Amino acid sequence: MTRVYSIICATLAFMAVALPAQAQEAAASLDERVNAAFAGATGWFVNFIFMSIPGTNFPWIVMWLVIGATIFTIYFSVVQFRFFGHAISLVKGDYSDPEDAGEVSHFQALTTALSGTVGLGNIAGVAVAVGIGGPGATFWMILAGLLGMASKFTECTLGVKYRNENPDGSVSGGPMYYISKGFDELGLPGGKILAVLFSIFCILGAFGGGNMFQANQAHAQITQITGDFPGWITGVIFAGVVFAVIVGGIKSIARVTEKIVPFMGILYVGAALVVLIVNYNLIGWAFGQIFAGAFTGLGVAGGLVGALIQGFKRAAFSNEAGVGSAAIAHSAVKTSEPITEGFVSLLEPLIDTVVICTMTALVIVISQQLIIDPATGNYVLNEAGTAIATVGDTSGVALTSAAFGSAIGWFPYVLALAVILFAFSTMISWSYYGLKAWTFLFGEGKTTELVFKVIFCIFIVIGAAASLGPVIDFSDAAIFAMAVVNIFCLYFLMKVVKAELASYSARLKSGEIKKFTH
Amino acid sequence: MKLIIGLDGQSTGEKALEFAKTVAATSSGCELIVVYVIEWSPFSFHSAEENARRHKRREEEIQIARERVLDPALASLAKEGLTARGIVRHGDVADTIDNIAHAEGATQIIVARTGTGGLSKHIFGSSTANLVMNARVPVTVVA
């Protein structure tokens, strides 16, 4: 009891410090100030990351991710399809030694990584992509998801291969470790500097997409139901709960979310399937819209390229392939063959993007929330000309919510709960990714870890209070900046993965690696 | 004769041990294997932090099981002049005991009746009941 009491005291003390003294004054003006200060401080960084390739309106960073994924796909001769069946087999535990029971299984490493990626990207991100880029964005999203499987494979294999086993028996892995150790092993210079650079971006990404974006969207979702109230209130509550889990070590909360989040994921896909089954006669038409939109744009802002950019961008934001975050989560698995975790990880973009994101997109298209001009068959743009006009003038989560709501009246409430829980689990996951980058820079230790965790919680309040624009921009920018360093380094390290792949597949073929009979 | 004694660390486990002693006394050179299974599923969900610490936690769990359950059981068997060895394994209780018994070519499995009931027992059945229904080796359940 004393422990619980001290944790509660610590939480309250934290909230008192984190809350600005003038919290009593008009909250709207506080939100506005946070917002303006935030946009001013991060604008240059966002502009750099999303700079267009000269002469086009195509952001270079999106090209960077897609080219990376394509190169890995070619270099590993479409590993995502060749070893797909084997990946399923590994997750089922067919190749797991019974003697290792009780260690982290492939299934656990996969689901842990998935709980970090499945979330708002699949619900809000897809709605943003389809709302701006039209149904065609879905096609490009799926393509990016399929290619991204090869990026995940590469980074997660390296994540396990070069992880650190700490003196206390725990493991630390991720791009910062494979960049520094891998470059040293290959005799390449600059590994340490690149690893530090990655860590800095990873910490920013943890504060951005892994934190502020989540808090922001969760708040938006809550106000949909309760009516408008200042964002910092949601922020403080979220920060308090996250603080209790990551600093107070209150496992029960984490345990509850671990159980509920997969359930929510299944419920979400189930609900999407219900909507699709009820409207089965429209599925063919929806796919028609997706294909037609992919190559013509169907009148969306930016046409074909607009659809493509939105699709690629949201896919990358949702499944994080090439970003390097998954390599941190996957590195805890128990295996003597690092490449097996690579195979398992390639299922992640498939589940996240190709299955769940596509479900969301189909529901939005089928629900006909996007307004079509009956004369031309093209989509009607909103007044500003930036996005497709929708029935209820909605975007983001609200659009997904309206789409589901048009078929299942009560589902928006479940969706709101799902968004809040997904936001929470993503925050917990990213607090860990950020922490690993933080300890890579500043060393492991109770005090340094606590400093990070407190800053992390403060950013939750900022994220919930700021308006969506600057937050979403900064979140995207920080996460994509991780991919700049990560993919650059993967080009140098991919030959290590290739050697592993050659050795493993030879032994698999010869029968040296075989299934255990359980 | 080779006997597998499945223990769960509760008081009912003592009865299984006592019964095994009686059975072992009937034949000379009886081999005894005491098995303790830590309930575990590779298909459960964990946070990233728990995964990172899992290896260490597993070692601790095994050590605690050895110290608190297996070692006293082995000592009590040794007192009767019986040779026995202990195995600690993570997994589904019924499956793991059956797998070990099958792999060892055991004559029979001796387990205690599962003590307490509860909601989970109504839904999933007790591990003893599961073992009795699925084992490939004869099972004796000690009341």
Boltz contact constraints between the chains, C-beta under 6 A:
constraints:
  - contact:
      token1: [A, 93]
      token2: [B, 42]
      max_distance: 6.0
  - contact:
      token1: [A, 101]
      token2: [B, 90]
      max_distance: 6.0
  - contact:
      token1: [A, 101]
      token2: [B, 91]
      max_distance: 6.0
  - contact:
      token1: [A, 102]
      token2: [B, 40]
      max_distance: 6.0
  - contact:
      token1: [A, 102]
      token2: [B, 58]
      max_distance: 6.0
  - contact:
      token1: [A, 102]
      token2: [B, 90]
      max_distance: 6.0
  - contact:
      token1: [A, 103]
      token2: [B, 58]
      max_distance: 6.0
  - contact:
      token1: [A, 104]
      token2: [B, 51]
      max_distance: 6.0
  - contact:
      token1: [A, 104]
      token2: [B, 54]
      max_distance: 6.0
  - contact:
      token1: [A, 105]
      token2: [B, 42]
      max_distance: 6.0
  - contact:
      token1: [A, 107]
      token2: [B, 42]
      max_distance: 6.0
  - contact:
      token1: [A, 107]
      token2: [B, 43]
      max_distance: 6.0
  - contact:
      token1: [A, 108]
      token2: [B, 46]
      max_distance: 6.0
  - contact:
      token1: [A, 111]
      token2: [B, 45]
      max_distance: 6.0
  - contact:
      token1: [A, 112]
      token2: [B, 46]
      max_distance: 6.0
  - contact:
      token1: [A, 112]
      token2: [B, 48]
      max_distance: 6.0
  - contact:
      token1: [A, 112]
      token2: [B, 51]
      max_distance: 6.0
  - contact:
      token1: [A, 169]
      token2: [B, 55]
      max_distance: 6.0
  - contact:
      token1: [A, 169]
      token2: [B, 56]
      max_distance: 6.0
  - contact:
      token1: [A, 170]
      token2: [B, 52]
      max_distance: 6.0
  - contact:
      token1: [A, 170]
      token2: [B, 53]
      max_distance: 6.0
  - contact:
      token1: [A, 170]
      token2: [B, 56]
      max_distance: 6.0
  - contact:
      token1: [A, 171]
      token2: [B, 52]
      max_distance: 6.0
  - contact:
      token1: [A, 254]
      token2: [B, 47]
      max_distance: 6.0
  - contact:
      token1: [A, 258]
      token2: [B, 45]
      max_distance: 6.0
  - contact:
      token1: [A, 262]
      token2: [B, 45]
      max_distance: 6.0
  - contact:
      token1: [A, 329]
      token2: [B, 48]
      max_distance: 6.0
  - contact:
      token1: [A, 332]
      token2: [B, 51]
      max_distance: 6.0
  - contact:
      token1: [A, 332]
      token2: [B, 52]
      max_distance: 6.0
  - contact:
      token1: [A, 429]
      token2: [B, 48]
      max_distance: 6.0
  - contact:
      token1: [A, 432]
      token2: [B, 48]
      max_distance: 6.0
  - contact:
      token1: [A, 432]
      token2: [B, 49]
      max_distance: 6.0
